[in-house]
Amino acid sequence: MSAFQGIWVALVTPFRHGEVDFASLDRLTEQLLSDGVAGLVVCGTTGEAAALSQSEQLAVLDAVLRRAPAQQVIMGLAGNQLNALLDLQREIQRRPIAGLLVPAPYYIRPSQAGLEHFFTTLANAATVPLVLYDIPYRTGVRIERETLLRIVRHPNIQAIKDCAGDVETTMALIAGGQVQVLAGEDTQIFTTLCLGGAGAISASAHIRADLYVRMQQCVKQGDLAAGRQLHYRLLPWMQAAFAEANPTAIKAALALQGLLDEELRSPLMPCTTATRTRLQEVLGGLAR
């Protein structure tokens, strides 16, 4: 089983004047790696992959791979047309990466049998491990627990980004031991780690990634009191980070720190003045 452990950052895609801002992407990649994160997830939800062309997605991946070791890069693979996804999967797999993050097909709302066929087909075609992305509030379909437990038996599915909001399913996945469970809801990172989860794929960890890494290490070492203290220190920021549609507040916070322009692809819009004021307050509490 691949080591999808620790804190992985769901990386934003910086833009400037409507184009990918590769200079800011390079700086952000280097800073997060220097903060000790386990790796980076490229072109996921936070990376606005749905607003990027396929060529832009591959260019972003290539840029990150020039700065990050292959074993620290996961690439998003999302869509609702299976043959097109298989073509894109083959293209991505020509590059050295740690894995692919794959959500259920959005909008279609397939049956449980359809979901199992979808993930099994992609897993059969995989030459790198898959990280199943369970996020029903974005895809519009829930993967039922028994279906999920069957799907993750596939040897090429080695981890899950858990955003389903069902703690009993989280515990069943951890107890089953078939996959490494990564928290996908940032306020649940500490809880998931304490339950035996392997780590997290976090958007808010763009800010003070070092504290997220330290929290995970504290739990791993059995120092729950220190881990809990870090959780509550980070909690106001985690809550503020999702006050608006992701990655709106994340990009605003990064812009406040001078790391990139606060630019998103339409229909996403810059955050409100009220949210920006709140961000300034909580970021002040996280100053190094």
ChimeraX attribute file (.defattr): number of C-alpha atoms within 10 A of each C-alpha:
attribute: neighborCount
match mode: 1-to-1
recipient: residues
	/A:1	12
	/A:2	16
	/A:3	13
	/A:4	27
	/A:5	19
	/A:6	24
	/A:7	28
	/A:8	31
	/A:9	27
	/A:10	27
	/A:11	28
	/A:12	28
	/A:13	28
	/A:14	27
	/A:15	19
	/A:16	14
	/A:17	9
	/A:18	11
	/A:19	13
	/A:20	17
	/A:21	17
	/A:22	17
	/A:23	12
	/A:24	18
	/A:25	22
	/A:26	18
	/A:27	13
	/A:28	21
	/A:29	22
	/A:30	14
	/A:31	15
	/A:32	22
	/A:33	20
	/A:34	11
	/A:35	15
	/A:36	17
	/A:37	22
	/A:38	21
	/A:39	26
	/A:40	27
	/A:41	27
	/A:42	29
	/A:43	27
	/A:44	25
	/A:45	20
	/A:46	23
	/A:47	23
	/A:48	20
	/A:49	20
	/A:50	15
	/A:51	16
	/A:52	17
	/A:53	10
	/A:54	12
	/A:55	9
	/A:56	15
	/A:57	25
	/A:58	19
	/A:59	14
	/A:60	23
	/A:61	21
	/A:62	16
	/A:63	16
	/A:64	24
	/A:65	20
	/A:66	11
	/A:67	14
	/A:68	18
	/A:69	15
	/A:70	17
	/A:71	17
	/A:72	20
	/A:73	23
	/A:74	28
	/A:75	26
	/A:76	26
	/A:77	24
	/A:78	23
	/A:79	17
	/A:80	16
	/A:81	12
	/A:82	15
	/A:83	12
	/A:84	10
	/A:85	15
	/A:86	16
	/A:87	10
	/A:88	15
	/A:89	21
	/A:90	13
	/A:91	11
	/A:92	21
	/A:93	17
	/A:94	9
	/A:95	13
	/A:96	15
	/A:97	20
	/A:98	23
	/A:99	29
	/A:100	28
	/A:101	23
	/A:102	23
	/A:103	24
	/A:104	27
	/A:105	21
	/A:106	18
	/A:107	12
	/A:108	12
	/A:109	16
	/A:110	17
	/A:111	12
	/A:112	16
	/A:113	9
	/A:114	13
	/A:115	21
	/A:116	18
	/A:117	13
	/A:118	18
	/A:119	23
	/A:120	18
	/A:121	14
	/A:122	20
	/A:123	23
	/A:124	12
	/A:125	14
	/A:126	18
	/A:127	15
	/A:128	20
	/A:129	21
	/A:130	28
	/A:131	30
	/A:132	25
	/A:133	24
	/A:134	23
	/A:135	21
	/A:136	17
	/A:137	12
	/A:138	15
	/A:139	18
	/A:140	14
	/A:141	20
	/A:142	20
	/A:143	19
	/A:144	12
	/A:145	15
	/A:146	11
	/A:147	14
	/A:148	20
	/A:149	17
	/A:150	11
	/A:151	21
	/A:152	26
	/A:153	15
	/A:154	16
	/A:155	14
	/A:156	22
	/A:157	29
	/A:158	22
	/A:159	26
	/A:160	28
	/A:161	23
	/A:162	26
	/A:163	20
	/A:164	19
	/A:165	16
	/A:166	10
	/A:167	14
	/A:168	10
	/A:169	17
	/A:170	23
	/A:171	15
	/A:172	13
	/A:173	22
	/A:174	19
	/A:175	13
	/A:176	13
	/A:177	11
	/A:178	19
	/A:179	26
	/A:180	26
	/A:181	29
	/A:182	31
	/A:183	28
	/A:184	25
	/A:185	20
	/A:186	23
	/A:187	19
	/A:188	18
	/A:189	24
	/A:190	23
	/A:191	16
	/A:192	24
	/A:193	24
	/A:194	17
	/A:195	16
	/A:196	17
	/A:197	25
	/A:198	24
	/A:199	27
	/A:200	33
	/A:201	29
	/A:202	26
	/A:203	27
	/A:204	28
	/A:205	26
	/A:206	24
	/A:207	22
	/A:208	17
	/A:209	23
	/A:210	19
	/A:211	20
	/A:212	29
	/A:213	20
	/A:214	18
	/A:215	27
	/A:216	27
	/A:217	19
	/A:218	18
	/A:219	20
	/A:220	18
	/A:221	10
	/A:222	12
	/A:223	13
	/A:224	18
	/A:225	12
	/A:226	14
	/A:227	24
	/A:228	17
	/A:229	12
	/A:230	18
	/A:231	22
	/A:232	13
	/A:233	15
	/A:234	24
	/A:235	16
	/A:236	18
	/A:237	27
	/A:238	22
	/A:239	14
	/A:240	20
	/A:241	27
	/A:242	17
	/A:243	18
	/A:244	16
	/A:245	14
	/A:246	18
	/A:247	27
	/A:248	23
	/A:249	24
	/A:250	28
	/A:251	25
	/A:252	25
	/A:253	26
	/A:254	18
	/A:255	14
	/A:256	16
	/A:257	12
	/A:258	11
	/A:259	17
	/A:260	22
	/A:261	17
	/A:262	21
	/A:263	21
	/A:264	23
	/A:265	17
	/A:266	9
	/A:267	6
	/A:268	15
	/A:269	14
	/A:270	19
	/A:271	18
	/A:272	14
	/A:273	9
	/A:274	8
	/A:275	20
	/A:276	16
	/A:277	10
	/A:278	18
	/A:279	22
	/A:280	15
	/A:281	14
	/A:282	20
	/A:283	19
	/A:284	11
	/A:285	12
	/A:286	14
	/A:287	8
	/A:288	8
